[in-house]
Amino acid sequence: VQLQASGGGSVQAGGFWRLSCAASGDTLDDYAVGWIRQAPGKEREGLSCINSSGRPAYYADSVKGRFTISRDKAKNSVYLQMDSLKSEDTAVYYCALCWYGVRRYEYQNWGQGTQVTVSS
C-alpha cells in the first residue's frame, strides 16, 4: 500500500490545520496508520498511530492534547487535526503504517510528505 500526505501549508502560531493521508494500492481497513514528521536538522519523530478499528493508540508527548488523529474507512483516508500550533511544529509531515515494536511505535511505508510551516 502506498501512502501520501497532503494539505500542508502556512499557518500562524496558535492556529489550526488539518492534514490528509490517502492510500493507493490497497485498502487501509486492516492497517494501523500514523503520522511522523521531520524538521530541518532533526531526527524523524513519530507523532501518532490509530488502530484499524479507529481508536487512537498513541500520541507523542510533544503533540498530546493538541493533535487528533482520525480515519474514514469509506474514504480510505486518515487525518491529522492540528490545533494550538507552535513554531516548533514546523516540519515535513508524513503518514505511514504503524505498529508497536520494542517499547515504542514503529513506522514504515511513508510516501511523499507535506510541508507545514508555523510562523510566530
Z-matrix of the N, CA and C atoms (Angstrom, degrees):
N
C 1 1.463
C 2 1.524 1 108.30
N 3 1.334 2 115.27 1 136.47
C 4 1.469 3 120.41 2 177.66
C 5 1.525 4 109.03 3 -105.95
N 6 1.317 5 114.38 4 137.01
C 7 1.455 6 120.61 5 -178.51
C 8 1.517 7 110.22 6 -117.76
N 9 1.314 8 116.26 7 142.68
C 10 1.455 9 120.55 8 177.00
C 11 1.508 10 110.25 9 -139.99
N 12 1.326 11 114.66 10 125.94
C 13 1.455 12 121.37 11 176.83
C 14 1.525 13 109.60 12 -86.15
N 15 1.322 14 116.30 13 148.80
C 16 1.456 15 121.05 14 177.85
C 17 1.519 16 109.62 15 -151.25
N 18 1.326 17 115.13 16 168.01
C 19 1.453 18 120.45 17 175.11
C 20 1.512 19 115.22 18 100.28
N 21 1.323 20 117.52 19 6.23
C 22 1.446 21 119.90 20 179.92
C 23 1.522 22 112.31 21 -64.50
N 24 1.331 23 115.09 22 163.81
C 25 1.453 24 120.01 23 179.29
C 26 1.506 25 111.18 24 179.22
N 27 1.311 26 115.20 25 -164.92
C 28 1.463 27 121.86 26 179.55
C 29 1.514 28 109.58 27 -111.99
N 30 1.315 29 116.09 28 136.71
C 31 1.457 30 121.34 29 -177.98
C 32 1.516 31 108.73 30 -146.29
N 33 1.312 32 116.28 31 153.50
C 34 1.465 33 119.92 32 178.16
C 35 1.520 34 110.64 33 -83.58
N 36 1.303 35 114.45 34 152.23
C 37 1.465 36 120.56 35 177.55
C 38 1.526 37 109.50 36 -56.13
N 39 1.332 38 114.39 37 139.68
C 40 1.457 39 120.17 38 -176.82
C 41 1.511 40 113.53 39 91.43
N 42 1.312 41 116.35 40 -12.58
C 43 1.449 42 121.17 41 -178.64
C 44 1.509 43 112.88 42 -86.04
N 45 1.339 44 114.82 43 -170.31
C 46 1.452 45 120.03 44 -178.19
C 47 1.522 46 109.29 45 -135.47
N 48 1.342 47 113.66 46 159.82
C 49 1.465 48 120.30 47 -178.50
C 50 1.519 49 107.74 48 -157.98
N 51 1.338 50 116.95 49 156.13
C 52 1.457 51 120.35 50 177.95
C 53 1.523 52 110.83 51 -129.84
N 54 1.294 53 115.68 52 131.02
C 55 1.455 54 122.24 53 176.34
C 56 1.527 55 110.11 54 -104.65
N 57 1.326 56 114.38 55 151.58
C 58 1.460 57 120.85 56 178.27
C 59 1.515 58 110.11 57 -121.25
N 60 1.309 59 115.38 58 152.26
C 61 1.462 60 122.32 59 177.26
C 62 1.519 61 107.84 60 -131.14
N 63 1.318 62 115.08 61 121.10
C 64 1.459 63 119.83 62 178.65
C 65 1.520 64 109.87 63 -111.14
N 66 1.313 65 115.40 64 149.32
C 67 1.458 66 120.68 65 -178.90
C 68 1.520 67 110.85 66 -116.86
N 69 1.296 68 115.06 67 148.57
C 70 1.463 69 120.51 68 173.84
C 71 1.513 70 108.55 69 -138.38
N 72 1.299 71 116.18 70 153.90
C 73 1.447 72 120.43 71 178.48
C 74 1.514 73 114.26 72 92.98
N 75 1.328 74 117.24 73 -18.43
C 76 1.456 75 120.47 74 -179.85
C 77 1.526 76 107.78 75 -169.98
N 78 1.315 77 116.30 76 162.87
C 79 1.454 78 120.36 77 173.34
C 80 1.527 79 109.74 78 -82.27
N 81 1.318 80 115.33 79 148.47
C 82 1.464 81 120.38 80 178.81
C 83 1.523 82 113.04 81 -87.00
N 84 1.320 83 117.39 82 -0.34
C 85 1.459 84 121.60 83 -171.20
C 86 1.526 85 113.84 84 -50.67
N 87 1.309 86 117.17 85 -38.88
C 88 1.464 87 120.16 86 -173.22
C 89 1.529 88 113.09 87 -99.21
N 90 1.328 89 117.06 88 7.44
C 91 1.463 90 120.47 89 -176.96
C 92 1.525 91 112.07 90 -110.58
N 93 1.329 92 114.61 91 146.81
C 94 1.459 93 119.90 92 163.99
C 95 1.525 94 106.86 93 -84.45
N 96 1.320 95 116.47 94 136.83
C 97 1.466 96 121.68 95 -175.43
C 98 1.524 97 108.99 96 -127.85
N 99 1.315 98 115.64 97 142.81
C 100 1.454 99 118.53 98 -178.41
C 101 1.507 100 112.88 99 -141.75
N 102 1.320 101 114.08 100 -175.37
C 103 1.457 102 122.05 101 -179.82
C 104 1.524 103 109.67 102 -125.92
N 105 1.306 104 115.22 103 141.71
C 106 1.451 105 122.18 104 173.56
C 107 1.518 106 107.27 105 -132.13
N 108 1.310 107 117.60 106 164.65
C 109 1.458 108 120.64 107 176.88
C 110 1.505 109 109.50 108 -145.58
N 111 1.323 110 114.53 109 159.07
C 112 1.453 111 120.64 110 175.89
C 113 1.515 112 109.15 111 -140.71
N 114 1.318 113 114.78 112 119.98
C 115 1.460 114 121.44 113 176.86
C 116 1.522 115 108.88 114 -94.97
N 117 1.318 116 117.36 115 155.94
C 118 1.472 117 120.80 116 -179.75
C 119 1.526 118 111.37 117 -55.20
N 120 1.320 119 116.37 118 128.12
C 121 1.456 120 121.30 119 177.38
C 122 1.518 121 115.07 120 76.24
N 123 1.330 122 117.07 121 5.47
C 124 1.462 123 119.85 122 -178.86
C 125 1.527 124 110.44 123 -120.43
N 126 1.316 125 114.75 124 160.64
C 127 1.461 126 120.09 125 177.78
C 128 1.526 127 110.36 126 -73.92
N 129 1.319 128 114.76 127 157.03
C 130 1.454 129 120.31 128 175.82
C 131 1.530 130 109.52 129 -62.19
N 132 1.314 131 117.31 130 138.61
C 133 1.465 132 122.21 131 -175.51
C 134 1.533 133 109.75 132 -123.44
N 135 1.302 134 116.99 133 124.51
C 136 1.458 135 121.90 134 174.08
C 137 1.513 136 109.75 135 -76.25
N 138 1.332 137 117.35 136 129.75
C 139 1.458 138 121.35 137 -174.10
C 140 1.516 139 113.97 138 -106.42
N 141 1.309 140 116.73 139 -42.26
C 142 1.453 141 118.85 140 -170.75
C 143 1.516 142 110.41 141 -164.08
N 144 1.317 143 115.93 142 159.68
C 145 1.463 144 121.98 143 178.57
C 146 1.528 145 107.65 144 -149.67
N 147 1.332 146 116.15 145 135.35
C 148 1.457 147 121.10 146 177.62
C 149 1.524 148 107.98 147 -120.92
N 150 1.332 149 116.69 148 134.36
C 151 1.458 150 118.39 149 -174.71
C 152 1.529 151 111.26 150 -80.21
N 153 1.300 152 116.16 151 176.16
C 154 1.461 153 120.70 152 -172.81
C 155 1.529 154 112.22 153 -66.99
N 156 1.318 155 117.45 154 -21.43
C 157 1.461 156 119.89 155 179.67
C 158 1.525 157 112.34 156 -88.75
N 159 1.336 158 116.56 157 -1.62
C 160 1.458 159 120.53 158 176.77
C 161 1.510 160 115.24 159 95.69
N 162 1.328 161 117.21 160 9.68
C 163 1.458 162 119.86 161 178.45
C 164 1.522 163 109.70 162 -95.05
N 165 1.344 164 116.71 163 123.28
C 166 1.469 165 118.26 164 175.05
C 167 1.519 166 110.05 165 -60.28
N 168 1.316 167 115.72 166 127.44
C 169 1.457 168 120.35 167 -175.26
C 170 1.523 169 113.02 168 -103.21
N 171 1.324 170 116.63 169 -18.98
C 172 1.462 171 118.54 170 -173.58
C 173 1.520 172 110.97 171 -160.16
N 174 1.337 173 115.34 172 138.62
C 175 1.451 174 122.84 173 166.69
C 176 1.521 175 107.55 174 -133.47
N 177 1.308 176 115.95 175 135.80
C 178 1.464 177 120.13 176 173.10
C 179 1.530 178 109.02 177 -67.32
N 180 1.313 179 115.75 178 150.49
C 181 1.467 180 119.81 179 179.76
C 182 1.520 181 111.42 180 -57.60
N 183 1.319 182 117.22 181 -31.47
C 184 1.464 183 121.15 182 -176.01
C 185 1.527 184 112.78 183 -67.46
N 186 1.343 185 117.67 184 -19.91
C 187 1.464 186 120.29 185 -176.41
C 188 1.527 187 112.54 186 -124.21
N 189 1.318 188 117.59 187 -4.56
C 190 1.457 189 121.52 188 -177.18
C 191 1.526 190 110.40 189 -59.89
N 192 1.328 191 116.27 190 131.11
C 193 1.460 192 121.18 191 -179.22
C 194 1.517 193 113.51 192 87.23
N 195 1.339 194 117.39 193 -10.96
C 196 1.473 195 120.67 194 179.73
C 197 1.528 196 111.71 195 -116.22
N 198 1.331 197 117.26 196 -34.65
C 199 1.462 198 121.68 197 -178.19
C 200 1.517 199 109.73 198 -107.29
N 201 1.331 200 116.29 199 146.38
C 202 1.460 201 122.17 200 178.35
C 203 1.520 202 109.44 201 -132.65
N 204 1.320 203 115.71 202 125.80
C 205 1.458 204 120.85 203 177.64
C 206 1.525 205 108.69 204 -98.46
N 207 1.317 206 115.67 205 143.45
C 208 1.463 207 120.19 206 178.26
C 209 1.521 208 108.60 207 -150.70
N 210 1.325 209 116.02 208 168.01
C 211 1.454 210 119.15 209 178.38
C 212 1.522 211 109.85 210 -143.04
N 213 1.321 212 114.95 211 153.31
C 214 1.463 213 122.68 212 177.20
C 215 1.524 214 106.24 213 -128.96
N 216 1.318 215 115.76 214 103.17
C 217 1.463 216 118.95 215 -175.88
C 218 1.522 217 111.85 216 -67.19
N 219 1.312 218 117.21 217 -30.81
C 220 1.471 219 120.00 218 179.15
C 221 1.526 220 111.13 219 -62.88
N 222 1.337 221 116.01 220 -30.51
C 223 1.466 222 120.98 221 -179.91
C 224 1.517 223 111.82 222 -100.77
N 225 1.338 224 116.43 223 1.47
C 226 1.465 225 120.31 224 -178.83
C 227 1.523 226 111.45 225 52.53
N 228 1.332 227 115.42 226 43.76
C 229 1.457 228 120.78 227 -172.92
C 230 1.521 229 111.77 228 -136.67
N 231 1.312 230 114.23 229 157.10
C 232 1.466 231 122.60 230 175.18
C 233 1.520 232 107.28 231 -128.65
N 234 1.313 233 116.16 232 148.65
C 235 1.460 234 120.65 233 -175.17
C 236 1.528 235 110.50 234 -128.87
N 237 1.325 236 114.90 235 157.23
C 238 1.456 237 121.51 236 172.73
C 239 1.520 238 107.84 237 -131.60
N 240 1.320 239 115.78 238 108.21
C 241 1.469 240 121.83 239 175.17
C 242 1.519 241 107.41 240 -87.87
N 243 1.318 242 115.54 241 123.30
C 244 1.468 243 120.90 242 -177.18
C 245 1.519 244 109.03 243 -116.19
N 246 1.318 245 116.67 244 116.74
C 247 1.467 246 122.53 245 179.38
C 248 1.523 247 110.10 246 -114.70
N 249 1.309 248 115.75 247 164.47
C 250 1.472 249 121.80 248 178.44
C 251 1.525 250 110.92 249 47.87
N 252 1.309 251 116.02 250 50.37
C 253 1.465 252 120.78 251 -175.44
C 254 1.512 253 111.80 252 -65.23
N 255 1.337 254 114.59 253 146.21
C 256 1.452 255 122.78 254 179.57
C 257 1.522 256 108.51 255 -121.45
N 258 1.314 257 116.17 256 160.44
C 259 1.464 258 119.74 257 179.87
C 260 1.530 259 110.48 258 -59.99
N 261 1.318 260 116.87 259 -32.20
C 262 1.472 261 119.76 260 -179.68
C 263 1.530 262 113.00 261 -72.39
N 264 1.327 263 117.39 262 -4.94
C 265 1.469 264 120.47 263 173.35
C 266 1.527 265 111.78 264 -82.39
N 267 1.320 266 117.14 265 -6.59
C 268 1.459 267 120.65 266 177.86
C 269 1.521 268 110.15 267 -61.48
N 270 1.322 269 116.38 268 123.19
C 271 1.462 270 121.13 269 -175.51
C 272 1.525 271 109.06 270 -176.70
N 273 1.319 272 114.88 271 172.11
C 274 1.463 273 120.97 272 166.99
C 275 1.527 274 106.73 273 -91.88
N 276 1.311 275 116.09 274 128.10
C 277 1.459 276 122.37 275 -176.34
C 278 1.531 277 109.60 276 -105.88
N 279 1.323 278 115.04 277 137.51
C 280 1.456 279 122.19 278 -179.77
C 281 1.522 280 109.24 279 -128.37
N 282 1.319 281 116.59 280 147.34
C 283 1.455 282 119.40 281 168.00
C 284 1.528 283 108.18 282 -103.54
N 285 1.317 284 115.08 283 152.09
C 286 1.456 285 120.13 284 -172.51
C 287 1.526 286 110.15 285 -156.88
N 288 1.314 287 116.07 286 161.89
C 289 1.460 288 119.73 287 169.52
C 290 1.524 289 107.85 288 -72.42
N 291 1.311 290 118.29 289 147.33
C 292 1.463 291 120.63 290 -177.24
C 293 1.524 292 110.61 291 -137.75
N 294 1.317 293 114.28 292 156.21
C 295 1.466 294 121.77 293 175.04
C 296 1.521 295 108.78 294 -159.93
N 297 1.348 296 114.47 295 163.18
C 298 1.452 297 118.49 296 179.86
C 299 1.515 298 108.38 297 -90.26
N 300 1.351 299 115.54 298 117.05
C 301 1.450 300 120.33 299 -179.98
C 302 1.510 301 111.68 300 -97.24
N 303 1.317 302 116.00 301 -131.69
C 304 1.460 303 121.07 302 -179.48
C 305 1.527 304 108.45 303 -87.05
N 306 1.311 305 115.51 304 93.93
C 307 1.468 306 123.51 305 176.38
C 308 1.518 307 114.24 306 65.72
N 309 1.320 308 117.63 307 14.36
C 310 1.459 309 118.36 308 174.41
C 311 1.530 310 108.77 309 -161.44
N 312 1.325 311 115.57 310 165.53
C 313 1.452 312 120.04 311 176.46
C 314 1.523 313 110.01 312 -82.07
N 315 1.309 314 115.59 313 140.81
C 316 1.457 315 123.16 314 178.63
C 317 1.531 316 108.79 315 -114.68
N 318 1.342 317 115.23 316 155.79
C 319 1.457 318 120.45 317 -176.23
C 320 1.521 319 109.51 318 -135.99
N 321 1.337 320 116.27 319 146.48
C 322 1.452 321 120.34 320 175.65
C 323 1.520 322 108.94 321 -153.11
N 324 1.340 323 115.24 322 171.50
C 325 1.471 324 122.33 323 176.46
C 326 1.520 325 114.00 324 66.52
N 327 1.351 326 117.39 325 22.82
C 328 1.466 327 115.52 326 176.92
C 329 1.509 328 109.60 327 -73.36
N 330 1.300 329 115.44 328 143.30
C 331 1.455 330 120.59 329 -179.48
C 332 1.513 331 110.42 330 -106.97
N 333 1.320 332 115.26 331 -139.80
C 334 1.457 333 119.75 332 -179.80
C 335 1.519 334 110.14 333 -69.06
N 336 1.305 335 116.51 334 135.83
C 337 1.445 336 120.94 335 -179.30
C 338 1.513 337 111.88 336 -92.53
N 339 1.327 338 114.61 337 179.47
C 340 1.457 339 120.86 338 178.26
C 341 1.525 340 108.87 339 -134.95
N 342 1.327 341 116.08 340 136.39
C 343 1.461 342 121.84 341 -174.26
C 344 1.521 343 110.99 342 -83.19
N 345 1.326 344 115.56 343 131.38
C 346 1.460 345 122.32 344 171.27
C 347 1.522 346 107.58 345 -119.72
N 348 1.318 347 116.21 346 125.49
C 349 1.458 348 121.89 347 -179.87
C 350 1.518 349 108.92 348 -120.11
N 351 1.326 350 116.03 349 122.51
C 352 1.458 351 121.63 350 -179.55
C 353 1.529 352 107.80 351 -110.81
N 354 1.297 353 116.98 352 119.42
C 355 1.462 354 121.64 353 -177.91
C 356 1.526 355 109.60 354 -103.16
N 357 1.315 356 113.89 355 140.82
C 358 1.471 357 118.47 356 -178.38
C 359 1.517 358 110.91 357 -97.47
